[in-house]
Amino acid sequence: MGSVFPIRSGAPDLADSDLATSLDFHIASTNFLKTVDIYINEIGVSYAYNHTKHTSDPITSQVNFFEKLNNGTFKFKGDDIGGKSKHANNYLTRIDPLLNDTEVWLLGDDGLPEKESNRYHAFDLRTGQDRWITALEDTDTLVKTRLDSFKSEYGISKMDHQFMLYWVKKFHRAHTKVKEEYKKLVTDETTNYFTEFSDCLGILSRYTVDTPDNTVIPLIDFNYDQFDDSVAGSDLNPVMADKLDFETSLLIMEMAIKTNTLHRSNLIKVIKVMADSNEAHGEDLVADTGHRRRLTPLGKLYQDLSGIISSTVGAAYQLLLSSRMDVTNQLQIKNPSLELVVENSIVKVDLLKNKIIDLNKLTTNSDVLKVV
């Protein structure tokens, strides 16, 4: 049941990590970089959205955010929030944890720690001794290299379908005032990815193609094995079927087939004459099998109907396919363990920034079950 469509991998949830205030500090203060290499523009969008929550007017900020996202006018290589912090030119967060508690950096004329290649000059206030500390990586180069991967302009039209759906849901869950003010800015709904559309559009475009009902299968095929081996009558429309898990769908289909088989085996006895549904003024109780053929992807009615829906919905039409659910679409995201610079220490945290503490106490089953 159902056709092939984009699978949700859970990448949008990983990209919306909120580990820093902007992407440059994310790169400089964490080792959670593999996702940055793949989804750098999407992470920039997430940081731009997070920034809207901390402005003096979050309603207007979020309205402007969704407008730029829809129009594809984010310029993370420029001055847009989310990419590079406007006031950051050097990134020392990864080297500060290398200092001891009583050590400080010796600063040069430029106000930065004295540096030779990848070594930094430190001074111990307690002992009066200085030393050169070797950094494993050049954080400034690391940040600059990755920020150069930003696209010149970015928006929802350049996103993968799963990210599109993620931000459309984010918009529809936003404050009511945000949606009201945003709609005032929309001049053409066909170019609006955040337009509202009903599940009925999905039913219109897929009805009898994915889950044909009993009206398009001949009554004489009461075991559902003559007309099409890959098709069995369903008592659910395709949109409802997408929202059920595999076990529930299987149970409903099994009960539908058994019930309809019994019904058809009794009803077939009252049919006087077998006829073709293509004949005008045909016999009663003859299923319109031709209707399903007309609505196949190669049929003219299907193409005309899809064209009308596509031109009416506009840019959001492609989301009809992505918004479906399926048994193969179950997300399994493991909570990663990553390093995050907190003040002057490198701490192991999970994706929700909860500190991970190693348990050194060894407890066996014998310890638990022994009699005290």
C-alpha positions in Angstrom: 0.0 0.0 0.0 1.4 3.4 -0.9 4.1 4.5 -3.2 7.8 5.5 -2.9 8.4 8.9 -1.4 11.2 10.8 0.5 12.2 9.1 3.8 12.7 11.3 6.9 16.1 10.7 8.4 15.8 12.9 11.4 18.5 15.3 10.0 16.4 18.4 10.7 16.3 17.6 14.4 20.1 17.2 14.5 20.7 20.4 12.5 18.5 22.3 15.0 20.9 21.6 17.8 21.1 25.1 19.4 24.6 24.4 20.9 25.7 28.0 20.4 24.4 31.5 19.4 25.7 31.3 15.8 27.4 28.8 13.6 30.9 30.2 13.9 30.8 29.7 17.7 29.2 26.2 17.1 32.3 25.3 15.1 34.7 26.9 17.5 33.3 25.4 20.8 32.1 21.9 19.9 33.3 18.8 18.1 29.8 18.2 16.6 31.1 19.1 13.1 30.1 16.2 10.8 26.5 17.5 10.6 28.0 21.0 9.8 29.9 19.6 6.9 26.7 18.2 5.4 24.0 20.6 6.4 25.8 23.9 7.0 23.1 26.1 5.4 20.3 24.4 7.2 22.1 24.8 10.6 22.6 28.5 9.8 18.8 28.8 9.3 18.2 27.2 12.7 20.5 29.6 14.4 18.8 32.5 12.6 15.5 31.3 13.9 16.8 30.8 17.5 18.0 34.5 17.4 14.5 35.7 16.8 13.4 34.4 20.2 15.8 36.8 22.0 15.1 40.1 20.2 13.1 43.0 21.6 10.2 42.2 19.2 10.2 38.4 18.6 6.9 38.6 16.6 8.3 40.9 14.0 11.6 39.1 14.0 10.0 35.7 13.2 7.7 37.3 10.5 10.8 38.7 8.8 12.6 35.3 9.3 9.8 33.3 7.5 9.7 35.9 4.8 13.4 35.6 4.1 13.2 31.8 4.3 10.3 31.7 1.8 11.9 34.2 -0.6 15.4 32.6 -0.4 17.2 35.8 0.6 19.3 34.5 3.5 22.9 35.7 3.0 25.0 33.9 5.6 28.2 34.9 3.9 27.1 38.5 4.5 25.7 40.1 7.6 22.8 37.7 8.3 22.4 36.4 11.8 23.1 32.7 12.1 26.3 32.4 10.2 29.1 34.5 11.6 28.8 36.7 14.7 29.3 40.3 13.8 31.7 41.0 16.7 33.9 37.9 16.5 37.2 37.9 14.6 39.2 35.4 16.7 38.1 32.2 18.4 40.0 31.2 21.5 37.4 29.0 23.1 39.2 25.8 22.3 42.6 26.9 23.7 41.3 28.4 27.0 40.7 24.9 28.5 44.5 24.2 28.0 45.4 26.6 30.8 45.9 25.5 34.4 43.8 27.2 37.1 46.6 29.8 37.9 47.7 30.5 34.3 46.8 33.3 31.9 47.7 34.1 28.3 50.5 36.6 27.6 49.0 39.1 25.2 50.7 40.8 22.3 50.2 44.3 20.9 47.1 43.2 19.1 45.4 42.1 22.4 45.6 38.5 21.5 47.6 35.7 23.0 51.2 35.6 21.7 51.4 32.9 19.1 54.1 31.0 17.2 52.7 28.6 14.6 50.2 26.6 16.6 51.8 27.4 20.0 50.4 29.9 22.5 52.4 31.7 25.3 51.0 31.3 28.9 52.1 32.6 32.2 51.6 31.1 35.7 50.6 33.7 38.2 51.5 31.5 41.2 54.9 30.2 40.2 56.0 33.1 37.9 56.9 30.6 35.1 55.9 30.9 31.5 55.4 28.1 29.0 54.3 27.5 25.4 51.2 25.4 24.9 50.6 23.5 21.7 47.1 23.6 20.3 46.0 20.5 18.4 44.1 22.6 15.8 43.9 26.1 14.5 40.3 27.1 15.5 40.4 30.3 13.4 41.2 28.4 10.2 38.7 25.7 11.1 35.9 28.3 11.4 36.8 30.2 8.3 37.1 27.1 6.1 33.7 25.9 7.0 32.0 29.3 6.8 33.2 29.5 3.2 30.9 26.6 2.4 27.8 28.8 2.8 25.8 29.4 -0.3 25.6 33.0 -1.4 21.8 33.0 -1.0 19.6 30.4 0.7 16.0 29.6 1.4 13.4 26.9 1.7 13.3 26.2 -2.1 16.9 24.9 -1.9 16.2 22.6 1.0 15.7 18.8 1.0 12.1 17.8 1.3 12.4 16.7 5.0 13.8 20.2 5.9 11.0 21.9 4.0 8.4 19.9 5.9 10.2 20.7 9.2 10.1 24.4 8.7 6.5 24.4 7.4 5.5 22.6 10.6 7.5 25.2 12.5 5.6 28.0 10.9 2.2 26.4 11.5 3.1 26.0 15.2 4.3 29.5 15.6 2.4 32.2 17.5 -0.9 33.2 15.9 0.2 36.8 15.5 3.3 35.7 13.6 1.1 33.9 11.0 -1.3 36.8 10.8 1.4 39.3 10.1 3.2 37.0 7.7 0.1 36.6 5.6 -0.1 40.3 5.2 3.2 40.2 3.4 2.2 37.5 1.0 1.1 38.9 -2.4 1.0 35.6 -4.4 0.0 32.4 -2.6 1.4 30.2 -5.4 4.9 31.3 -4.3 4.2 30.8 -0.6 5.6 27.6 0.8 3.8 28.2 4.1 0.3 28.3 2.5 -2.3 26.2 4.2 -3.7 23.1 2.4 -5.9 20.3 3.5 -5.4 16.5 3.4 -8.2 16.4 0.9 -5.7 17.6 -1.8 -3.7 14.5 -1.2 -6.9 12.4 -1.5 -7.8 14.0 -4.8 -4.4 13.4 -6.3 -4.0 9.8 -5.1 -7.5 8.4 -4.9 -7.8 5.0 -6.7 -4.1 5.1 -7.5 -2.5 4.1 -4.3 -5.4 2.5 -2.4 -8.3 1.7 -4.8 -11.6 1.0 -3.1 -14.1 -1.6 -4.0 -16.0 0.5 -6.6 -13.2 0.0 -9.1 -12.7 -3.8 -8.6 -15.1 -6.1 -10.4 -17.6 -7.8 -8.1 -16.7 -11.2 -9.6 -13.2 -10.8 -8.2 -14.4 -11.5 -4.6 -11.0 -13.0 -3.6 -9.1 -9.9 -4.9 -6.8 -12.2 -7.0 -8.1 -11.8 -10.5 -8.1 -8.1 -11.3 -4.7 -7.1 -10.0 -2.5 -9.3 -7.8 -0.8 -6.2 -6.3 -4.1 -4.5 -5.3 -6.6 -5.3 -2.6 -9.7 -3.2 -1.8 -9.3 -0.8 1.1 -11.9 0.8 3.3 -9.5 3.7 4.0 -8.6 6.6 1.9 -4.8 6.9 1.2 -4.2 9.9 3.5 -5.7 8.0 6.4 -3.8 4.9 5.5 -0.5 6.8 5.6 -1.1 7.8 9.3 -1.4 4.3 10.6 1.3 2.0 11.7 2.0 -1.2 9.9 0.2 -3.6 12.4 -3.0 -1.5 12.4 -3.0 -1.2 8.6 -2.5 -4.9 8.2 -5.3 -5.7 10.6 -7.7 -3.3 8.9 -6.8 -4.7 5.4 -7.3 -8.3 6.6 -10.7 -7.5 8.1 -11.7 -5.5 5.0 -10.8 -8.3 2.6 -12.6 -11.0 4.7 -15.8 -8.8 5.1 -15.8 -7.7 1.4 -15.1 -11.3 0.2 -18.2 -12.5 2.1 -20.3 -9.6 0.8 -19.2 -10.1 -2.8 -19.8 -13.9 -2.7 -23.4 -13.2 -1.7 -23.9 -10.3 -4.0 -22.6 -12.1 -7.1 -25.6 -14.4 -6.9 -28.1 -11.6 -7.7 -26.2 -10.4 -10.9 -28.2 -11.5 -13.9 -25.9 -10.5 -16.7 -22.1 -9.9 -16.7 -21.2 -6.8 -18.7 -18.4 -4.4 -19.5 -18.3 -1.1 -17.6 -17.4 0.7 -20.9 -20.8 -0.1 -22.4 -23.3 2.7 -22.2 -26.4 2.0 -20.1 -24.8 -1.1 -18.8 -26.1 -3.6 -16.2 -26.6 -2.9 -12.5 -23.8 -3.8 -10.0 -21.1 -3.6 -12.6 -18.0 -1.9 -11.2 -16.5 1.0 -13.1 -13.1 -0.7 -13.6 -12.2 1.8 -16.3 -12.2 4.6 -13.7 -9.0 3.3 -12.1 -7.3 3.1 -15.5 -8.2 6.7 -16.3 -6.7 7.8 -13.0 -3.4 6.0 -13.3 -0.3 8.2 -13.6 -0.5 7.7 -17.4 -4.2 8.6 -17.6 -5.3 11.9 -18.9 -7.7 12.6 -16.0 -4.9 12.0 -13.5 -2.5 14.3 -15.4 -5.2 17.0 -15.7 -6.2 16.7 -12.0 -2.5 16.9 -10.9 -1.9 19.9 -13.1 -4.9 21.8 -11.6 -3.8 21.0 -8.0 -0.2 21.9 -8.8 -1.1 25.3 -10.3 -3.6 26.0 -7.4 -1.3 25.1 -4.5 1.9 26.4 -6.2 5.2 26.1 -4.5 3.8 24.0 -1.6 2.6 21.3 -4.0 5.8 19.3 -3.6 5.1 19.1 0.2 2.1 16.8 -0.5 4.5 14.0 -1.2 6.8 14.7 1.7 4.1 15.0 4.3 3.1 11.4 4.1 3.8 8.8 6.7 4.9 5.2 6.1 6.0 2.1 7.9 9.6 2.7 6.5 9.5 6.2 7.8 10.1 5.5 11.5 12.8 7.7 12.9 15.5 6.2 15.1 17.8 9.0 16.3 20.5 8.2 18.8 21.4 10.9 21.3 25.0 11.7 20.5 27.8 12.4 23.0 29.7 15.5 22.1 32.3 17.9 23.6 31.2 21.5 24.4 33.3 24.3 25.8 31.6 25.7 28.9 33.5 28.6 30.4 37.1 27.4 30.6 36.4 23.6 30.5 35.5 21.1 27.9 32.5 19.1 29.0 30.8 16.0 27.5 27.1 16.7 26.9 24.3 15.2 24.9 22.3 17.0 22.2 20.1 18.6 24.8 23.2 20.0 26.5 22.8 17.7 29.6 26.2 16.9 31.2 27.3 13.3 30.8 28.8 11.9 33.9 30.8 8.7 33.8 29.8 6.2 36.6 32.9 4.6 38.1 31.0 2.5 40.6 31.0 -1.2 39.5 27.8 -3.0 40.5 27.2 -6.6 39.5 24.1 -8.7 39.7 25.6 -10.6 42.6 25.9 -7.3 44.6 22.3 -6.5 43.9 20.9 -10.0 44.8 23.1 -10.9 47.7 21.5 -11.1 51.2 22.6 -8.2 53.4 
